[in-house]
């Protein structure tokens, strides 16, 4: 009978070089009762704690008992859990429950780590951070290449590369937010495109300005190769910087304004963006090569721009209001 027809879960990993093509699943290994204290937690570091789920599991154990065995392997003459950390923690909360049914697998170290992910694919899948911990251990501790780790886990090499980047290209502060669930993996992957020193600033900017995923990606694009002054401008006014990069206006239709008011707002926005580009150009090192003669020639034009701006303000607000603001 096939595994699908029998209702058994799909195989969770391929064993690698020594057992090429061999698959292992729930029905392998011997099952035996084991005291809670006899089960080690060497592999616990690859799973996030979930106190709420542990409490719910304790309730299930009180009502129904243990429905499926936990899974372990033998390391240094001791059973080490691979799957069932919530059940072990929950069992400690249930009066009179001192043992759990354990399925003991005989697996090499890389396959044991792969099993941590594989055994959960049909239940609560591991989150990306947990996957990253396992991938990093396989590559950095067990010495597998990324291709070998991908083969063992039944994944593509690019999947392995992305998980490694979550741990090895993120700053410590960003990784902590990811671990605490304050940062989603999609945004974390975007941040890996930045140097670690810029990631926390862009993350703070994303939260402050409530940027969309598309806006975050575009902001990160602007950071690529940006000078310090350019990066500071992006951090201070991200949406304006994005509008300038697109060559469009950051001013959208304001429902509070009439058609005439929106038209004027768009024109003023274009003028302001033009002046912002000039200001940014003048503040960029290496671009301030204006000569004295340039200033002499440009002075009348600059004064004219200032006068026209004042005239527009008077036409919109009235001379009295402009005079009052200048006096203030």
C-alpha positions as CSV (number, residue, x, y, z in Angstrom):
1,X,0.0,0.0,0.0
2,X,1.3,3.4,-0.9
3,X,2.1,6.0,1.8
4,X,-0.7,8.3,0.5
5,X,-3.2,5.5,0.4
6,X,-2.3,4.4,3.9
7,X,-2.6,7.9,5.3
8,X,1.0,7.8,6.6
9,X,3.0,11.1,6.4
10,X,5.4,11.6,3.5
11,X,9.1,10.7,4.0
12,X,10.9,13.5,5.7
13,X,14.4,13.3,4.4
14,X,16.9,11.5,2.2
15,X,19.8,10.1,4.2
16,X,22.6,11.5,2.1
17,X,25.8,9.9,0.9
18,X,25.8,6.7,3.0
19,X,22.2,5.9,2.3
20,X,21.6,7.6,-1.1
21,X,18.0,7.3,-2.0
22,X,17.0,5.8,1.3
23,X,14.1,7.5,3.0
24,X,13.1,7.4,6.6
25,X,9.7,8.2,8.2
26,X,7.5,7.8,11.2
27,X,7.4,4.0,11.1
28,X,11.2,3.5,11.4
29,X,12.9,2.8,14.7
30,X,11.8,1.1,17.9
31,X,9.1,2.5,20.3
32,X,9.6,2.4,24.0
33,X,8.5,4.2,27.2
34,X,11.2,6.6,28.5
35,X,11.3,8.7,31.7
36,X,10.9,12.4,31.1
37,X,14.2,13.1,32.9
38,X,16.1,10.6,30.6
39,X,15.4,12.6,27.5
40,X,18.0,15.1,26.6
41,X,17.5,18.5,24.9
42,X,20.7,18.8,22.8
43,X,18.6,19.7,19.8
44,X,16.2,22.0,21.6
45,X,18.3,25.0,20.4
46,X,16.9,24.5,16.9
47,X,13.3,25.2,17.9
48,X,11.6,28.3,19.3
49,X,9.9,28.1,22.6
50,X,6.1,28.4,22.5
51,X,4.7,28.6,26.1
52,X,1.1,28.9,24.9
53,X,1.3,25.8,22.8
54,X,2.9,23.9,25.7
55,X,-0.1,24.8,27.9
56,X,-2.5,23.7,25.2
57,X,-0.5,20.4,24.8
58,X,-0.7,19.8,28.6
59,X,-4.5,20.1,28.4
60,X,-4.5,17.6,25.5
61,X,-2.3,15.2,27.4
62,X,-4.6,15.4,30.5
63,X,-7.7,14.7,28.3
64,X,-6.5,12.2,25.7
65,X,-3.1,11.1,26.8
66,X,-0.2,10.8,24.4
67,X,-1.5,10.1,20.9
68,X,1.8,9.8,19.0
69,X,5.3,9.0,20.2
70,X,8.0,11.6,20.4
71,X,11.1,11.0,18.3
72,X,14.7,10.7,19.6
73,X,18.1,9.4,18.7
74,X,21.0,8.2,20.8
75,X,24.0,10.5,21.4
76,X,26.7,9.7,24.0
77,X,24.6,6.9,25.5
78,X,21.7,9.2,26.1
79,X,18.4,9.7,24.3
80,X,18.2,13.2,22.7
81,X,14.8,14.5,21.5
82,X,14.5,15.4,17.8
83,X,10.7,16.0,17.8
84,X,8.4,16.4,20.7
85,X,9.8,19.2,22.8
86,X,6.4,20.7,23.5
87,X,5.1,17.3,24.6
88,X,8.0,16.8,26.9
89,X,7.5,20.3,28.5
90,X,3.8,19.8,28.7
91,X,4.2,16.3,30.3
92,X,6.0,18.0,33.1
93,X,2.9,20.0,33.9
94,X,0.6,16.8,34.1
95,X,0.4,15.2,37.5
96,X,1.3,11.5,37.4
97,X,2.8,11.6,33.9
98,X,6.4,10.5,34.3
99,X,7.2,8.8,31.0
100,X,6.5,9.3,27.3
101,X,6.4,6.9,24.4
102,X,9.5,7.5,22.3
103,X,10.4,6.3,18.9
104,X,14.2,5.8,18.8
105,X,15.9,6.4,15.4
106,X,19.4,5.4,14.4
107,X,20.7,8.3,12.4
108,X,23.9,10.1,11.7
109,X,24.3,13.7,13.0
110,X,23.4,15.5,9.7
111,X,20.3,13.3,9.3
112,X,19.3,13.9,12.9
113,X,19.2,17.7,12.2
114,X,17.3,17.2,9.0
115,X,14.8,15.1,10.9
116,X,14.0,18.1,13.2
117,X,12.6,19.9,10.1
118,X,11.3,16.8,8.3
119,X,9.2,15.4,11.2
120,X,7.3,18.7,11.4
121,X,6.4,19.2,7.8
122,X,3.0,17.6,8.2
123,X,2.3,19.3,11.5
124,X,3.4,22.8,12.6
125,X,6.1,23.6,10.0
126,X,9.3,25.0,11.3
127,X,9.5,28.8,10.9
128,X,12.2,30.3,8.7
129,X,14.4,31.1,11.6
130,X,14.3,27.5,12.9
131,X,15.1,26.3,9.4
132,X,18.0,28.7,9.3
133,X,19.4,27.4,12.6
134,X,19.4,23.8,11.2
135,X,20.9,24.8,7.8
136,X,23.7,26.8,9.5
137,X,24.5,23.8,11.7
138,X,24.6,21.4,8.7
139,X,26.9,23.7,6.8
140,X,29.1,25.3,9.5
141,X,29.2,22.5,12.1
142,X,28.8,19.3,10.1
143,X,30.8,20.5,7.1
144,X,28.2,19.9,4.4
145,X,28.2,22.0,1.2
146,X,25.1,24.0,0.5
147,X,24.3,21.6,-2.3
148,X,24.6,18.6,0.0
149,X,22.5,20.3,2.7
150,X,19.9,21.1,0.1
151,X,19.8,17.5,-1.1
152,X,19.6,16.2,2.5
153,X,16.6,18.5,3.3
154,X,14.9,18.0,-0.1
155,X,15.3,21.6,-1.0
156,X,16.9,23.8,-3.7
157,X,20.3,25.3,-3.1
158,X,18.8,28.8,-3.2
159,X,16.5,27.9,-0.3
160,X,19.6,26.9,1.7
161,X,21.4,30.1,0.7
162,X,18.5,32.3,1.8
163,X,18.3,30.6,5.2
164,X,22.0,31.0,5.8
165,X,21.7,34.7,4.9
166,X,19.1,35.2,7.7
167,X,21.7,34.4,10.3
168,X,25.0,35.4,8.7
169,X,24.0,38.7,7.0
170,X,21.7,40.2,9.6
171,X,22.9,42.5,12.4
172,X,22.5,41.2,16.0
173,X,19.6,43.6,16.7
174,X,17.7,42.5,13.6
175,X,18.3,38.8,14.4
176,X,16.9,39.4,17.9
177,X,13.7,41.0,16.5
178,X,13.4,38.1,14.2
179,X,13.8,35.6,17.0
180,X,11.2,37.4,19.1
181,X,8.7,37.5,16.3
182,X,8.9,41.3,16.0
183,X,10.1,41.0,12.4
184,X,8.8,38.9,9.6
185,X,11.0,36.7,7.5
186,X,10.1,38.5,4.3
187,X,11.3,41.8,5.6
188,X,14.3,40.2,7.1
189,X,15.3,38.7,3.7
190,X,15.1,42.2,2.2
191,X,17.4,43.6,4.9
192,X,20.0,41.0,4.1
193,X,20.7,43.0,1.0
194,X,22.1,45.8,3.1
195,X,25.3,46.0,5.1
196,X,24.7,45.1,8.7
197,X,25.4,48.7,9.8
198,X,22.4,50.0,7.8
199,X,19.8,47.4,8.6
200,X,18.6,48.6,12.0
201,X,18.2,52.2,10.6
202,X,16.2,51.0,7.7
203,X,14.1,48.7,9.9
204,X,13.3,51.7,12.2
205,X,12.5,53.8,9.1
206,X,10.1,51.0,7.9
207,X,8.2,51.0,11.2
208,X,8.2,54.8,11.6
209,X,6.9,55.5,8.1
210,X,4.8,52.2,7.8
211,X,6.4,51.5,4.5
212,X,4.9,48.8,2.2
213,X,6.9,45.8,1.2
214,X,7.4,47.4,-2.3
215,X,8.5,50.6,-0.8
216,X,11.0,48.9,1.5
217,X,12.5,47.0,-1.5
218,X,12.8,50.3,-3.4
219,X,14.4,52.1,-0.5
220,X,17.0,49.3,-0.2
221,X,17.6,49.7,-3.9
222,X,18.4,53.4,-3.3
223,X,20.9,52.4,-0.6
224,X,22.9,50.3,-3.0
225,X,26.1,52.3,-3.6
226,X,24.7,55.5,-2.1
227,X,27.0,58.1,-0.5
228,X,26.5,59.0,3.1
229,X,24.6,62.2,2.3
230,X,22.4,60.3,-0.1
231,X,21.6,57.6,2.4
232,X,20.8,60.3,5.0
233,X,18.4,61.9,2.6
234,X,16.6,58.5,2.0
235,X,16.4,57.9,5.8
236,X,15.0,61.4,6.4
237,X,12.5,61.5,3.5
238,X,12.0,58.0,2.1
239,X,8.9,58.6,0.0
240,X,10.3,61.8,-1.4
241,X,13.5,60.1,-2.3
242,X,11.5,57.3,-4.0
243,X,9.5,59.9,-6.0
244,X,12.6,61.6,-7.1
245,X,14.1,58.3,-8.2
246,X,11.0,57.5,-10.2
247,X,11.1,61.0,-11.7
248,X,7.6,61.6,-10.5
249,X,5.8,63.7,-7.9
250,X,5.3,62.4,-4.4
251,X,2.1,64.5,-4.1
252,X,-1.0,62.3,-4.7
253,X,-4.6,63.5,-4.9
254,X,-5.6,65.0,-1.5
255,X,-9.3,64.4,-0.9
256,X,-9.5,67.5,1.2
257,X,-8.6,69.7,-1.7
258,X,-10.7,70.8,-4.7
259,X,-9.5,70.0,-8.3
260,X,-7.8,73.4,-8.4
261,X,-6.2,72.8,-5.1
262,X,-4.9,69.4,-6.1
263,X,-3.5,70.9,-9.4
264,X,-1.6,73.6,-7.5
265,X,-0.3,71.0,-5.0
266,X,1.1,68.8,-7.8
267,X,2.8,71.8,-9.4
268,X,4.3,72.9,-6.0
269,X,5.4,69.4,-5.4
270,X,7.3,69.3,-8.7
271,X,9.0,72.6,-7.9
272,X,10.0,71.5,-4.5
273,X,11.3,68.2,-5.8
274,X,13.4,70.1,-8.3
275,X,14.8,72.3,-5.6
276,X,15.5,69.3,-3.4
277,X,17.5,67.7,-6.2
278,X,19.6,70.9,-6.5
279,X,20.1,71.0,-2.8
280,X,21.1,67.4,-2.6
281,X,23.5,67.9,-5.5
282,X,25.1,70.9,-3.9
283,X,25.6,68.9,-0.6
284,X,27.2,65.9,-2.3
285,X,31.0,65.9,-1.9
286,X,32.9,66.2,-5.2
287,X,29.9,67.9,-6.9
288,X,30.4,71.4,-5.4
289,X,32.8,72.6,-8.1
290,X,31.1,75.9,-8.7
291,X,33.5,78.7,-9.6
292,X,33.2,82.3,-8.5
293,X,32.2,83.3,-12.1
294,X,29.4,80.7,-12.0
295,X,27.9,82.3,-8.9
296,X,28.1,85.7,-10.5
297,X,26.2,84.5,-13.5
298,X,23.7,82.5,-11.6
299,X,22.9,85.1,-8.9
300,X,20.2,87.0,-10.9
301,X,18.5,83.6,-11.7
302,X,18.5,82.6,-8.1
303,X,17.1,85.9,-7.0
304,X,14.4,85.6,-9.6
305,X,13.4,82.1,-8.4
306,X,13.1,83.5,-4.9
307,X,11.0,86.4,-6.0
308,X,8.7,84.2,-8.0
309,X,8.3,81.9,-5.1
310,X,7.3,84.8,-2.9
311,X,4.9,86.1,-5.6
312,X,3.2,82.7,-5.8
313,X,2.8,82.6,-2.0
314,X,1.2,86.1,-2.0
315,X,-1.2,85.1,-4.8
316,X,-2.3,82.0,-2.9
317,X,-2.2,83.2,0.7
318,X,-2.5,87.0,0.3
319,X,0.1,89.7,0.9
320,X,-0.9,90.2,4.5
321,X,-0.4,86.5,5.4
322,X,3.0,86.4,3.7
323,X,4.1,89.5,5.4
324,X,3.0,88.2,8.8
325,X,4.9,85.0,8.3
326,X,8.0,86.8,7.2
327,X,7.7,89.0,10.3
328,X,7.5,86.0,12.5
